[in-house]
Amino acid sequence: MEGNRQLDTARLAILLCCCSVVAAGADAIEEASAAFRRQDYATAARHALAHVALHPGDPLGHDLLGTIFYLEGNLEAALLHWNRIGKPVLADTGEMLRLEDLRIAQIRNPSQAVALEARDDGTFLLHLAPARQFGFGSGNRWLAIAGMLRGVWHQALLPEYRTRQGTEVTAILRWDPDKRRAAADLIRPFGLQSRYRLRLGADARDERWQLPNTPLFPLRRTAVHAAVSALPGSSWQWSAGGEWSHREVGGLAGYQLKQTIRIDRALWRRPERRFHSAAHVESQTARLWMAGQSSLFAKTSGGLRAVWYPQRRGDNWVLEARASAGTIAGRVPFDELFQLGIERDNHLWLRGHVGTRDGRKGSAPLGRRYGLAQLEYARKVWSNGLMTLSLSPFADLGRMERTPLLIDLGIQAKLRILGVGVTFSYGRDLRNGRNAFYAWSTAGGTR
């Protein structure tokens, strides 16, 4: 009898617990609906998320969340919940717009504007506004010329050309006497909607380097390269390619054959919180023939990147963090070493260290192993539709092998005018007390 009584008590406790959970879920969706009618979308989303956590299969909760995020302009979060109930249905095709398809489109063209227009019958119209026009970069001839001339202030022309079939051609023609360069790349997809792309290119450089405590010396390098990239899904992509180059340094000449493999992978993504993170790893293996000798070297590097928009809508505030590290094994040419410094041909930017001295490369820290971490908080301070100004305080930490930790603090001002971006950067090296001023321009307003 005593055992039966304890069993009945346990069953009653479980029943009461389940009833309280159901009541909590019902209260949450009711509060979410009431907040939605008041247009208090933040409160409505909070209660609706609590509801679907208890009832993940309830279509009402997911429909409400999809509608809230749609009205706030967070299309990725809207599709995350709408797709679970077979929405949104496109009016022209009768098919559901999938979150996977949206993410793939954004990877192919990150600056493309995507919008959904709701119709009275419950379907939607999909609008794609190409951020990159066909031809020489713009439908307006003068804007196209301005885009090509955006590099004139650092003695370079940057023409770009795109076709409706997805082919892109980019080039750089630089006449700086210390950093002459002529390079071109052609990117062509295997079909209009193909997830595979072919990249062909050539690069010729005539530079003058001056390493610390070393007299000035020339470097001439020509290279041709080819690569294939693939986008199997929105979570990862890969590329593989090769390069054949000829190098001449101080009267010594040689050849190099290199192969490169890179994998990019999305990590933690929270569309409701407007947060996403990604990682990449890259491996390069090369054989060098120079001065009658043959040698092998390998470069391996990897990195992490995280971006968070703290506001529910808009991009007035953006927090971005990046970290990367790399190592080299084997006998390597000096221009293949990792370089920490702000310079146009380098991607490892330590923004309190300029990578040139009197316009010549060689002043930035060089080494076989490095680590770099960057934190940046951007604030849009002014915009009128044609021009946008944002300020970005930043902190960079870098270390090269057998060197102390380098810490740079500074601020960037980013001005975007009709699709052409200009960035002014000030960084201070806290270890040596040196200041670094730098400016560069890009299409689309990104580095």
C-alpha positions as CSV (number, residue, x, y, z in Angstrom):
1,M,0.0,0.0,0.0
2,E,2.8,2.4,0.9
3,G,4.5,1.7,-2.4
4,N,1.3,2.3,-4.3
5,R,0.8,5.6,-2.5
6,Q,4.3,6.8,-3.3
7,L,3.8,5.9,-7.0
8,D,0.5,7.8,-7.1
9,T,2.2,10.8,-5.5
10,A,5.0,10.7,-8.1
11,R,2.5,10.5,-11.0
12,L,0.6,13.5,-9.6
13,A,3.8,15.5,-9.4
14,I,4.7,14.7,-13.0
15,L,1.2,15.6,-14.1
16,L,1.3,18.9,-12.3
17,C,4.8,19.7,-13.7
18,C,3.5,19.0,-17.3
19,C,0.5,21.2,-16.7
20,S,2.7,24.0,-15.5
21,V,4.9,23.7,-18.6
22,V,1.8,23.8,-20.9
23,A,0.4,26.8,-19.0
24,A,3.8,28.6,-19.2
25,G,3.9,27.9,-22.9
26,A,0.4,29.2,-23.4
27,D,1.1,32.3,-21.3
28,A,4.2,33.0,-23.4
29,I,2.5,32.9,-26.7
30,E,-0.4,35.0,-25.4
31,E,2.1,37.6,-24.1
32,A,4.0,37.5,-27.4
33,S,0.8,38.1,-29.3
34,A,-0.2,41.0,-27.1
35,A,3.2,42.6,-27.4
36,F,3.1,42.1,-31.2
37,R,-0.2,44.0,-31.4
38,R,1.4,46.8,-29.4
39,Q,4.3,46.7,-32.0
40,D,6.7,45.9,-29.2
41,Y,8.6,43.5,-31.3
42,A,11.5,42.9,-28.9
43,T,9.2,41.8,-26.1
44,A,7.1,39.7,-28.6
45,A,10.2,37.9,-29.9
46,R,11.4,37.2,-26.3
47,H,8.1,35.5,-25.3
48,A,7.8,33.7,-28.7
49,L,11.3,32.3,-28.4
50,A,10.4,31.1,-24.9
51,H,7.3,29.5,-26.3
52,V,9.0,27.6,-29.2
53,A,11.7,26.4,-26.7
54,L,8.9,24.5,-24.9
55,H,6.9,23.7,-28.0
56,P,9.4,23.4,-30.9
57,G,6.7,22.0,-33.3
58,D,4.1,24.7,-32.7
59,P,3.5,26.4,-36.1
60,L,1.9,29.5,-34.4
61,G,5.1,30.3,-32.5
62,H,7.3,30.0,-35.6
63,D,4.9,31.9,-37.8
64,L,4.9,34.8,-35.3
65,L,8.7,34.8,-35.0
66,G,9.1,34.8,-38.7
67,T,6.7,37.7,-39.0
68,I,8.5,39.7,-36.3
69,F,12.0,39.2,-37.8
70,Y,10.6,40.0,-41.3
71,L,9.2,43.3,-40.1
72,E,12.5,44.1,-38.4
73,G,14.4,43.5,-41.6
74,N,16.2,40.3,-40.3
75,L,15.5,38.1,-43.3
76,E,17.8,35.3,-42.2
77,A,16.1,34.9,-38.8
78,A,12.7,35.1,-40.5
79,L,13.5,32.3,-42.9
80,L,15.0,30.2,-40.0
81,H,11.5,30.1,-38.4
82,W,9.2,30.4,-41.5
83,N,11.0,27.4,-43.2
84,R,9.8,25.1,-40.4
85,I,6.2,25.7,-41.4
86,G,6.7,25.8,-45.2
87,K,6.9,29.6,-45.6
88,P,7.5,31.9,-47.4
89,V,6.1,30.8,-50.7
90,L,7.3,32.8,-53.8
91,A,4.5,34.1,-56.0
92,D,6.2,33.5,-59.3
93,T,7.5,30.0,-58.7
94,G,5.2,28.6,-56.0
95,E,8.2,27.3,-54.2
96,M,9.5,28.1,-50.7
97,L,12.4,30.4,-50.3
98,R,14.9,28.4,-48.3
99,L,17.4,29.8,-45.8
100,E,20.1,27.7,-47.4
101,D,19.5,29.3,-50.8
102,L,19.6,32.8,-49.2
103,R,22.9,32.1,-47.5
104,I,24.5,30.7,-50.7
105,A,23.4,33.8,-52.6
106,Q,25.0,36.0,-49.9
107,I,28.2,34.1,-50.1
108,R,28.4,34.5,-53.8
109,N,27.7,38.2,-53.6
110,P,27.9,39.5,-50.0
111,S,26.8,43.1,-50.9
112,Q,23.8,42.1,-52.9
113,A,20.5,43.5,-51.5
114,V,17.8,40.9,-51.0
115,A,14.2,41.9,-50.2
116,L,10.8,40.1,-49.8
117,E,7.6,41.9,-50.6
118,A,4.5,40.5,-49.0
119,R,1.3,40.1,-51.1
120,D,-2.3,40.0,-50.0
121,D,-2.7,36.3,-50.9
122,G,0.1,35.3,-48.4
123,T,2.8,34.8,-51.0
124,F,5.9,36.9,-51.5
125,L,7.8,38.6,-54.3
126,L,11.6,38.2,-54.2
127,H,13.6,41.3,-55.2
128,L,17.3,41.1,-55.9
129,A,19.2,44.3,-56.3
130,P,22.7,43.6,-57.8
131,A,25.2,45.7,-55.8
132,R,27.6,45.2,-58.7
133,Q,26.5,46.4,-62.0
134,F,27.4,44.7,-65.3
135,G,30.2,46.1,-67.5
136,F,32.8,48.4,-65.9
137,G,31.3,48.4,-62.4
138,S,28.4,50.8,-62.7
139,G,25.4,51.7,-64.9
140,N,26.7,55.3,-64.8
141,R,29.8,56.1,-66.9
142,W,31.1,58.7,-64.5
143,L,30.7,56.4,-61.5
144,A,32.5,53.7,-63.3
145,I,35.4,56.0,-64.1
146,A,35.5,57.1,-60.4
147,G,35.6,53.5,-59.3
148,M,38.5,52.7,-61.6
149,L,40.4,55.9,-60.5
150,R,39.8,55.2,-56.8
151,G,43.5,54.0,-56.5
152,V,45.1,57.0,-58.2
153,W,46.1,58.6,-54.9
154,H,48.4,55.6,-54.4
155,Q,49.5,55.6,-58.0
156,A,47.3,52.8,-59.3
157,L,44.3,52.1,-61.6
158,L,41.8,49.4,-60.5
159,P,39.5,48.5,-63.4
160,E,36.8,45.9,-63.0
161,Y,34.5,44.3,-65.5
162,R,31.5,41.9,-65.1
163,T,29.2,40.1,-67.5
164,R,25.6,38.9,-67.0
165,Q,26.9,35.3,-67.2
166,G,28.8,35.8,-63.9
167,T,32.3,36.3,-65.3
168,E,34.4,38.8,-63.5
169,V,37.7,40.4,-64.5
170,T,39.7,42.5,-62.0
171,A,43.0,44.2,-62.5
172,I,45.6,46.5,-60.9
173,L,48.1,48.7,-62.7
174,R,50.4,50.4,-60.3
175,W,53.2,52.8,-61.4
176,D,54.7,53.5,-57.9
177,P,58.5,53.4,-58.6
178,D,59.1,51.3,-55.5
179,K,56.1,49.0,-55.9
180,R,55.3,48.6,-59.6
181,R,52.7,46.0,-60.3
182,A,50.5,44.7,-63.1
183,A,48.0,42.0,-62.2
184,A,44.8,40.6,-63.6
185,D,42.3,37.9,-62.5
186,L,39.5,36.2,-64.3
187,I,36.8,34.4,-62.4
188,R,34.2,32.4,-64.3
189,P,31.5,30.1,-62.9
190,F,30.8,26.7,-64.5
191,G,27.2,27.8,-65.5
192,L,25.2,30.7,-64.3
193,Q,24.0,29.0,-61.0
194,S,27.0,26.7,-60.7
195,R,28.6,26.2,-57.3
196,Y,32.0,25.7,-58.9
197,R,34.2,28.6,-60.1
198,L,37.4,28.8,-62.1
199,R,40.0,31.5,-61.4
200,L,42.9,32.3,-63.7
201,G,45.4,35.1,-63.2
202,A,48.8,36.6,-63.8
203,D,50.9,38.9,-61.6
204,A,54.1,40.9,-62.3
205,R,55.9,42.9,-59.7
206,D,59.0,45.1,-59.8
207,E,59.7,46.3,-56.2
208,R,62.5,47.8,-54.1
209,W,62.9,46.4,-50.6
210,Q,64.8,47.7,-47.7
211,L,64.9,45.4,-44.7
212,P,66.2,46.7,-41.3
213,N,70.0,47.1,-41.4
214,T,70.1,46.0,-45.0
215,P,70.9,48.1,-48.1
216,L,68.3,48.7,-50.7
217,F,67.8,45.8,-53.2
218,P,65.3,45.0,-56.0
219,L,62.8,42.1,-56.3
220,R,61.2,41.2,-59.6
221,R,58.6,38.5,-59.6
222,T,56.2,37.2,-62.3
223,A,53.6,34.5,-61.7
224,V,50.6,32.7,-63.3
225,H,48.1,30.9,-61.2
226,A,44.9,28.9,-61.6
227,A,42.4,27.6,-59.0
228,V,39.0,26.0,-58.7
229,S,36.6,26.8,-55.8
230,A,33.5,25.0,-54.8
231,L,30.5,25.9,-52.6
232,P,28.9,22.6,-51.6
233,G,26.6,24.3,-49.1
234,S,26.1,27.5,-47.1
235,S,28.2,26.1,-44.2
236,W,31.5,25.5,-46.0
237,Q,33.5,26.0,-49.2
238,W,36.9,25.0,-50.5
239,S,39.4,26.0,-53.1
240,A,42.5,24.3,-54.6
241,G,45.0,25.7,-57.0
242,G,48.5,26.1,-58.2
243,E,51.0,28.8,-59.1
244,W,54.2,28.9,-61.2
245,S,56.5,31.9,-60.6
246,H,59.9,33.3,-61.5
247,R,61.8,35.4,-59.0
248,E,64.9,37.6,-59.3
249,V,66.6,39.0,-56.2
250,G,70.0,40.8,-56.3
251,G,71.2,39.0,-59.4
252,L,69.9,35.6,-58.3
253,A,67.1,34.1,-60.2
254,G,64.9,31.0,-59.7
255,Y,61.5,29.3,-60.2
256,Q,58.9,28.2,-57.8
257,L,55.9,25.8,-58.1
258,K,53.3,26.1,-55.4
259,Q,50.0,24.4,-54.6
260,T,47.3,25.9,-52.3
261,I,44.3,24.4,-50.5
262,R,41.9,26.4,-48.5
263,I,38.7,25.4,-46.5
264,D,36.2,27.9,-45.1
265,R,33.7,26.8,-42.5
266,A,30.8,28.5,-40.8
267,L,30.8,28.0,-37.1
268,W,28.2,29.2,-34.6
269,R,25.4,31.2,-36.2
270,R,22.5,32.9,-34.3
271,P,20.4,34.8,-36.7
272,E,18.0,35.9,-33.9
273,R,20.9,37.5,-32.1
274,R,22.5,38.8,-35.4
275,F,25.7,36.9,-34.6
276,H,27.8,34.7,-36.9
277,S,31.3,33.2,-36.8
278,A,33.5,31.4,-39.3
279,A,36.9,29.7,-39.5
280,H,39.3,29.0,-42.3
281,V,42.5,26.9,-42.7
282,E,45.0,27.2,-45.6
283,S,47.9,25.0,-46.6
284,Q,50.6,25.9,-49.2
285,T,53.3,23.6,-50.3
286,A,56.0,24.7,-52.7
287,R,59.2,23.7,-54.4
288,L,61.9,26.4,-55.1
289,W,64.7,26.1,-57.6
290,M,67.2,28.9,-57.1
291,A,71.0,29.3,-57.3
292,G,71.4,25.8,-58.5
293,Q,69.6,24.3,-55.5
294,S,66.2,22.8,-54.9
295,S,64.2,23.1,-51.7
296,L,60.8,22.5,-50.3
297,F,58.7,24.6,-47.9
298,A,55.2,24.5,-46.4
299,K,53.0,27.3,-45.1
300,T,50.0,26.6,-42.9
301,S,47.7,29.2,-41.4
302,G,44.2,29.4,-40.0
303,G,41.9,32.0,-38.6
304,L,38.6,32.8,-36.8
305,R,36.2,35.7,-37.4
306,A,33.1,36.7,-35.5
307,V,30.6,39.6,-36.3
308,W,27.8,40.8,-34.1
309,Y,25.2,43.5,-34.7
310,P,24.0,44.4,-31.2
311,Q,20.9,46.2,-32.3
312,R,17.8,44.4,-33.5
313,R,17.8,46.2,-36.8
314,G,20.2,48.3,-38.9
315,D,24.0,48.4,-38.9
316,N,24.7,51.5,-36.8
317,W,26.8,49.4,-34.4
318,V,29.0,46.5,-35.6
319,L,31.4,44.5,-33.4
320,E,34.0,42.4,-35.2
321,A,36.7,40.2,-33.9
322,R,39.4,38.3,-35.9
323,A,42.2,36.0,-34.9
324,S,44.8,34.1,-37.0
325,A,48.0,32.3,-36.7
326,G,50.5,30.6,-39.1
327,T,53.8,28.7,-39.4
328,I,56.3,27.9,-42.1
329,A,58.5,24.8,-42.4
330,G,61.5,24.5,-44.7
331,R,63.7,27.0,-46.6
332,V,61.5,29.9,-47.7
333,P,62.2,33.1,-49.8
334,F,62.0,36.2,-47.7
335,D,59.0,37.6,-49.6
336,E,57.0,34.4,-48.6
337,L,57.5,35.1,-44.9
338,F,54.6,36.3,-42.9
339,Q,54.4,40.1,-42.5
340,L,52.6,42.0,-39.8
341,G,51.9,45.5,-40.9
342,I,49.5,47.8,-42.8
343,E,50.4,47.6,-46.5
344,R,48.3,47.2,-49.7
345,D,49.8,43.9,-50.7
346,N,49.6,42.4,-47.2
347,H,46.5,41.0,-45.5
348,L,47.9,40.6,-41.9
349,W,47.3,44.2,-40.8
350,L,48.8,45.4,-37.5
351,R,47.5,48.9,-37.9
352,G,50.1,50.7,-35.7
353,H,52.9,49.4,-37.9
354,V,53.3,50.7,-41.5
355,G,54.7,48.0,-43.8
356,T,56.8,50.4,-45.8
357,R,59.7,52.8,-45.1
358,D,59.9,55.8,-47.5
359,G,57.5,53.9,-49.7
360,R,59.6,50.7,-49.8
361,K,58.6,47.4,-48.4
362,G,60.5,45.7,-45.5
363,S,59.8,47.8,-42.4
364,A,57.1,45.5,-41.0
365,P,58.0,42.5,-38.7
366,L,58.8,39.4,-40.8
367,G,58.9,35.9,-39.6
368,R,58.1,32.2,-40.0
369,R,55.5,32.0,-37.2
370,Y,53.0,34.6,-36.2
371,G,49.8,35.3,-34.2
372,L,47.4,38.1,-34.7
373,A,44.2,39.2,-32.9
374,Q,42.0,42.2,-33.9
375,L,39.0,43.8,-32.3
376,E,37.0,46.6,-34.0
377,Y,33.8,48.4,-33.0
378,A,32.2,50.4,-35.8
379,R,29.6,53.1,-35.3
380,K,27.8,54.8,-38.1
381,V,27.7,58.4,-37.2
382,W,26.2,60.0,-40.3
383,S,24.4,59.0,-43.5
384,N,22.2,60.8,-46.1
385,G,21.6,57.9,-48.5
386,L,24.5,58.9,-50.8
387,M,27.2,59.2,-48.3
388,T,27.9,57.3,-45.1
389,L,30.5,58.0,-42.4
390,S,31.4,55.6,-39.7
391,L,34.1,55.6,-36.9
392,S,35.8,52.4,-35.7
393,P,38.0,52.3,-32.6
394,F,40.3,49.2,-32.9
395,A,42.8,47.2,-30.9
396,D,45.4,44.9,-32.6
397,L,47.7,42.4,-30.9
398,G,50.4,40.6,-32.9
399,R,53.5,38.6,-32.2
400,M,56.2,37.3,-34.5
401,E,58.6,34.5,-33.6
402,R,61.2,35.5,-31.0
403,T,59.7,39.0,-30.6
404,P,57.7,40.6,-27.8
405,L,54.0,41.1,-28.0
406,L,53.0,44.1,-30.1
407,I,49.9,46.1,-29.1
408,D,48.4,48.8,-31.4
409,L,45.4,51.0,-30.6
410,G,43.7,53.4,-32.9
411,I,40.7,54.5,-34.8
412,Q,39.4,54.4,-38.4
413,A,37.1,56.7,-40.3
414,K,35.3,55.1,-43.1
415,L,33.6,57.2,-45.8
416,R,31.5,55.6,-48.5
417,I,30.3,57.7,-51.4
418,L,28.1,56.1,-54.1
419,G,29.7,52.6,-53.6
420,V,33.3,53.8,-53.4
421,G,34.8,53.6,-49.9
422,V,37.7,55.6,-48.5
423,T,39.2,54.7,-45.1
424,F,41.6,56.8,-43.0
425,S,43.4,54.9,-40.2
426,Y,45.4,56.1,-37.3
427,G,47.2,53.6,-35.1
428,R,49.7,53.9,-32.3
429,D,52.3,51.3,-31.4
430,L,52.2,51.2,-27.6
431,R,55.5,49.4,-27.3
432,N,57.6,51.9,-29.3
433,G,55.4,54.9,-29.2
434,R,55.2,55.3,-32.9
435,N,52.2,56.6,-34.9
436,A,50.9,55.2,-38.2
437,F,48.7,57.1,-40.5
438,Y,47.3,55.2,-43.5
439,A,44.5,55.6,-46.1
440,W,43.1,53.3,-48.8
441,S,40.1,53.1,-51.0
442,T,37.9,50.1,-52.1
443,A,34.8,49.4,-54.0
444,G,31.8,48.9,-51.8
445,G,33.5,50.5,-48.8
446,T,35.3,47.4,-47.4
447,R,38.9,46.7,-47.1
